[in-house]
Amino acid sequence: MAAAVLIAIDWGTTSARASLVDADGRITGTRSAPLGVQQVRPGEFPQALDALLGDWRTLDLPRFAAGMIGSRQGWVEAPYCACPAGLDEIVAALAPVHDAAGAAGPDIAIVPGVSCERTGMPDVMRGEEIKVLGVLELLGVDAAEILMPGTHSKWASVAGGRIRRFATAMSGEFYALLREHSILARTLPAGEEGFDADAFDRGVDHALRGEGLLQTAFSVRALALFGRLPPGAGASYLSGLVIGEELRGRPLEGVAEVVVIGAPHLAERFERALRRIGRRVRRFGEEAAWRGLWAVHRRRDGGV
């Protein structure tokens, strides 16, 4: 096994993960803990990092962290880089971590988030930018249309190796609100249902016809009342409506391929919907974040 040159850390709101990465960007070990920013009290991030790393904390390796650890609620605030932003801009804005006495501690740096302006309104991402950089490395390209689905989906347009613009869609959060806290919840069973592909496709198609989610969402209830939606298919249909609405709002004209980065169960649904509208899809998972942090480490240390 090749020797590690980096401890890469993906530190989010509810959990934290760390990986050992070798000189070729390969992962040699991964650990995780429920030590997200929300679970760590101010001033206790050094102890939380030690708990996450375990015996790795004695390794004399640089540590690069991305995600909400760089927010105002995190360890050290890493200010946003304005678009267009690529590897050079992000490396230049790395936020070093120092101990309480102000002396340099271990070589720890936090990756900044990225901001942009669209139609006069600001948008931000923190943690997703490192996945974008990682996918560019993995694919060996400098341009792509990238989707990172989740509670707050992020769509990023990349050209010349730099994030030119991006947009956030609160699709996952809206799905949860409708699923659990709206009148639709009375129609849907409390527990999780199995995935119904036909119902999902029906929801996507209905959303794409263009009436808008404020109108299409009620069809979950109406179809159930008239027995026109199979029992147990409501959640899949609602998922299709929400994902279809997200796609309806994207300017995908001229985009032949979308790179999707995310957990398999969600990425698979977006891939299905994207293929339904004639787009090719390539999917990546957690390897994108580790490769992105490796790219930051390599560039900071003078690599190409």
Buried (B, 14 or more C-beta within 10 A) or exposed (E): EEEBBBBBBBBBBEBBBBBBBBBEBBBEEBBEBEBBBEBBEEEEBBEBBEBBBEEBBEBEBBBBBBBBBBBEEBBBBBEBBEBBBBBEBBBEBBBEBEEEEEEEEBBBBBBBBBBBEEEEEEBBBBBBBBBBBBBBBBBEEEEBBBBBBBEBBBBBBBBEBBBBBBBBBBBBBBBEEBBEEBEBBEBBEEEEBEBBEEBBBBBBBBBBEEEEBEEBBEBBBEBBEEEEBBEEBBBBBBBBBBBBBBBBBBEBEEBEEBBBBBEEEBBBBBBBBBEBBEBEBBBBEBBBBBBBBBBBBBBBEEEE
